[in-house]
Every structure is written in structure tokens, then in C-alpha cells.
Amino acid sequence: MKLWIFDTDSTPQRFPLLRLMDQIEQVVGHPTKNYFVRKSRGYGLRVNEWDSLLDEQDSISVQPSELRRIGSGVDEWFYDMEALSVESDIVFGIHDSTAMFVDGPESVVRQIVKPFERVKVHTSQ
């Protein structure tokens, strides 16, 4: 199940990606050992480096601390990002500066989005 999260914050990124990552870890009950970033567009040296790498490959393995640093949305930030937490089978990110999203098993995804105020179900068109 995919849900859109429209909550914003005051960072240049505009979305509380760290809060979403914290919530994912809290709900699944353990920190992620590695993320597989599948999309990375935005502002900053590392973000653009990942974007270039993703031109050549489907995903790149990223340490949680590195994704959290960029995900804070202050010195570097995403406007389009997708990452997979393999241990929990959760996909999350930011879609084209419009909203954050989380996708995975329905019961888990519903728990993840509980603290967010502006949530909508993804509908395919």
C-alpha cells in the first residue's frame, strides 16, 4: 500500500524526511543496516553524485547515517528521492517536491504514517 504524506517543515527540502525515517525504524522495531537508493535528485554534491551513479545502475547502497545527513534537508536536500529498506521491505522518499511517500505492507504503512497529519492514499490513474 502506498500513502502520500503532505506534512512540511521549514527546511529548504520542505519535507520532514528524517521524521519519516525515524518512524519507519520505530514501527519495524530495528534500525536499517543499509538503504538502497533508487532515485536521487536535488541540491548538493552528494545528491548529484548519487544521481550520476543511478544513471549507470538501478540502485546504490547507502549507509543510514549518510542518508540521514542529507535527509535533514539543510546543507543538501532532495526534491526527488526513493529508497528501499530491504530488512523491512519499505520503500519511501520524496516525489518531485510534491509530497513524501511510503509504500509497503498495509498494516506497517498505516502505523508509519500515524503521527503525520496530512496523509492520502495513492490512487493509480
KAGIQUI-V544614 format. One line per field, one symbol per residue. ss: DSSP state (H for helix, E for strand, L for the rest). phi: phi as a letter, one per 30 degrees, with the letter a starting at -180 (. if undefined). psi: psi as a letter, one per 30 degrees, with the letter a starting at -180 (. if undefined). A space follows every 10 residues. Layout:
# KAGIQUI-V544614
ss=???
phi=???
psi=???
This chain:
# KAGIQUI-V544614
ss=LEEEELLLLL LLLLLLHHHH HHHHHHHHLL LLLLEEEEEE EEELHHHHHH HHHHHHLLLE EELHHHHHHH HLLLLLEEEE EEEEELLLLE EEEEELLLEE EEELLHHHHH HHLLLLLLEE ELLLL
phi=.cbcbcdbbc dedibddddd dddeddddia dddaccdcaa blbkededdd eddddcbdab dbdedddddd ddicdbacca abbccddchc calbchhcad bbbleedddd dddeddccbb ddcdb
psi=kkkkkgklag lfefkieeee eeeeeeefgl kkekljkfkj kbkleeeeee eeeffflelk kkkeeeeeee ffgdellkfj kklkjeefhk klakjhgell lkkakeeeee eefefkejkk kkkk.
